[in-house]
Amino acid sequence: MNADGGELDVKRPLPAHLNLDDFLPNVTASNHSTLEPIKLGDTVQAMQGELQIPFPSLPFAGRSQKVKEAIDYLASGGGVEARGAIFTKPEVVEFILDLSNCVATRDLTRLKFLEPSFGGGDFLLPLIKRIFASWREEKGRNPTRKELETSITAFELHKPTFEHTRRVIISLLAQEGLTDTDAEMLASHWLHHDDFLLAPIEDSFDFVLGNPPYVRQELIPPTLLREYRLRFKTLYDRADIYIPFIERSLSLLGPSGTLGFICADRWMKNKYGGPLRKMISDSFHFKVYVDMVNTQAFQTEVVAYPAITIISNDPPSTTKIAKNPTVSKDGFAKLMKQLASDECPSSDHVYTAKDVAVSSQPWLLGGATQIGIIRKLEAEFPILENSGCKVGIGVATGADRAFIADFDKLDVESDRKLRLVRTKDISGGEVNWLGKGVINPFCDSGGLVDLESHPKLKKYLEDRKEIISSRHCAQKNPKNWYRTIDRITPSLLATPKLLIPDIKGQSHIVYDSGLFYPHHNLYYIVSSHWDLRCLQAILMSSLSRAFISIYSTKMRGGFMRFQAQYLRRIRVPAWDQVSGVMRAELCEAAANRDIDACNEAVCKLYDLDIDELISLHESTII
Ligand SMILES: C[S@@+](CC[C@H](N)C(=O)[O-])C[C@H]1O[C@@H](n2cnc3c(N)ncnc32)[C@H](O)[C@@H]1O
């Protein structure tokens, strides 16, 4: 797996006979979010007449030459080492099988198992051993080949991996007592060299177990991506391939069937996970979540944010949550006992939570105490943007080296440049302007200024035309070659605002009285109602940190993403509900950058006791 979790080696040059256009991503940063998923069975308008969207699978015979070639291209990628493939540690696999209740002491002889992407067989091999053990336990004998034929269905797309694992499985089956011929025949029955997302699968399953591939959309040939989009409603925005893997796996579960996966946890909170969260919270039981971040779940160290997720095809109910388990046989055995107990003990590391999965909202997976307090505040207070505040992001130019320079040296008409505030200017907690400015090519009323009436600006831009015109936005619209990617709204400069950098472990909230224009990696908050110094005190407090921490995906090292989507969800009272005394207290705390005073004021304002706030703060520290 690569650093982003991608599994397939798609960096090789394309075979000469394939049309490059077919492999150019059709999902770009600018259009991906506008692509609406098309539902199965929908009738859509095609070039000539109407086209019926096909069924979930795409049998081999029905695949176009281009689809076949795209699959072949992925199937013949480099070897496991070259692809940096990662494998789940055996003790983690055994733990997932136990958590899914796929245990040899249970009668597994009639049950059906699916492994959607078996790789080196890390799940299949222990699973096969458990199935044989269960036969001996239940029936006092070994199963025949015939009796095992419907037990397992497993897919692997990468041909060399498929072949290698097939041989390993044949040898295990022989060790378990089948003849060589039966072992070969059974493996051929079980193992499918195909794309799990398109393969025809008639059965439903009692268990789907595995570690689905992580492949970013940009790495999937567009012909295939189109086929996936037709079939999977969860392939939304920039969703990674593991998302439709989960959707298809869930859709193949029989009644009370169980899915046990280890995969990235990002979808549980981020934008692209929304439709999958909704699908699960509407119709499935999100049973167990084990946060594996900061543990060694894989045989090689990788930058990933893994979680073990157990979901069953049952009505929604409570979720058992565990964090940072000790990765060892004994550690998992102990945790297994705690999680299996009906009265799951409540600590902030292992607990049972109600209402974790609520529609497409980010799922709250923090500590039990933290979730309780946050849910209470959500019920009592409106979100920031319903309290008269607005969250935005600063300007992206697309070519900072052309549009941004020392303010004094920008030789353009004085109304064509703005003082720019960047992350560097606010590192000390107040704006300490380092003197940069940004060119403003926009009229105050919107639209671009006429360069003929701004000769200095015209010269400045034309001197840098090569850089400016090479931007994607300029090439798409050559007439407007000198626009910045984001429109500049000069009135924002003179508006008092709070500035917040994206990645910071701390709530780093800085006040600008209305002197600067924000650069693109700064978010800003303006308000028609709230006094911004008072709001700053709330945002600097441990409470806001807890809101962000619980809504956002955490980064390694404990950093949180202070992004607009999470900032907007912070709860604040309506301004007219804040007493004069409280306003003065908040304002003073923020002006002095006194975090303790901010926390004290916030406790009073939200009717929290200080212990609750302390527990909120502690739960945000990984
Ligand atoms: C993260 S590995 C997991 C392997 C195994 N389940 C494990 O835990 O070790 C993912 C596997 O999925 C395979 N794969 C990728 N795309 C696939 C697809 N569309 N259908 C089936 N397998 C696929 C990759 O070749 C890789 O072996």
The ligand as an SDF file (V2000), in Angstrom:
LIG
                    3D

 27 29  0  0  0  0  0  0  0  0999 V2000
   -5.3440   -4.0300    1.6540 C   0  0  0  0  0  0  0  0  0  0  0  0
   -5.1110   -5.5230    0.7210 S   0  0  0  0  0  0  0  0  0  0  0  0
   -5.8560   -6.6500    1.7690 C   0  0  0  0  0  0  0  0  0  0  0  0
   -5.4860   -8.0370    1.6090 C   0  0  0  0  0  0  0  0  0  0  0  0
   -6.0240   -8.9760    2.6890 C   0  0  0  0  0  0  0  0  0  0  0  0
   -7.4650   -8.8660    2.8310 N   0  0  0  0  0  0  0  0  0  0  0  0
   -5.3160   -8.6800    4.0050 C   0  0  0  0  0  0  0  0  0  0  0  0
   -5.9330   -8.2670    4.9580 O   0  0  0  0  0  0  0  0  0  0  0  0
   -4.1450   -8.8560    4.0600 O   0  0  0  0  0  0  0  0  0  0  0  0
   -6.2510   -5.2830   -0.5580 C   0  0  0  0  0  0  0  0  0  0  0  0
   -6.2200   -6.2760   -1.7100 C   0  0  0  0  0  0  0  0  0  0  0  0
   -7.2750   -5.9200   -2.6010 O   0  0  0  0  0  0  0  0  0  0  0  0
   -6.8970   -6.2130   -3.9380 C   0  0  0  0  0  0  0  0  0  0  0  0
   -7.8050   -5.4500   -4.8290 N   0  0  0  0  0  0  0  0  0  0  0  0
   -7.7130   -4.1680   -5.2300 C   0  0  0  0  0  0  0  0  0  0  0  0
   -8.7610   -3.8260   -5.9840 N   0  0  0  0  0  0  0  0  0  0  0  0
   -9.5720   -4.9000   -6.0270 C   0  0  0  0  0  0  0  0  0  0  0  0
  -10.8320   -5.1590   -6.6480 C   0  0  0  0  0  0  0  0  0  0  0  0
  -11.4630   -4.2050   -7.3320 N   0  0  0  0  0  0  0  0  0  0  0  0
  -11.3930   -6.3860   -6.4860 N   0  0  0  0  0  0  0  0  0  0  0  0
  -10.7610   -7.3470   -5.7630 C   0  0  0  0  0  0  0  0  0  0  0  0
   -9.5410   -7.1650   -5.1740 N   0  0  0  0  0  0  0  0  0  0  0  0
   -8.9670   -5.9590   -5.2950 C   0  0  0  0  0  0  0  0  0  0  0  0
   -5.4310   -5.8040   -3.9420 C   0  0  0  0  0  0  0  0  0  0  0  0
   -4.7200   -6.4210   -5.0030 O   0  0  0  0  0  0  0  0  0  0  0  0
   -4.9640   -6.2500   -2.5460 C   0  0  0  0  0  0  0  0  0  0  0  0
   -4.4080   -7.5420   -2.5760 O   0  0  0  0  0  0  0  0  0  0  0  0
  1  2  1  0
  2  3  1  0
  2 10  1  0
  3  4  1  0
  4  5  1  0
  5  6  1  0
  5  7  1  0
  7  8  2  0
  7  9  1  0
 10 11  1  0
 11 12  1  0
 11 26  1  0
 12 13  1  0
 13 14  1  0
 13 24  1  0
 14 15  1  0
 14 23  1  0
 15 16  2  0
 16 17  1  0
 17 18  1  0
 17 23  2  0
 18 19  1  0
 18 20  2  0
 20 21  1  0
 21 22  2  0
 22 23  1  0
 24 25  1  0
 24 26  1  0
 26 27  1  0
M  CHG  2   2   1   9  -1
M  END
$$$$
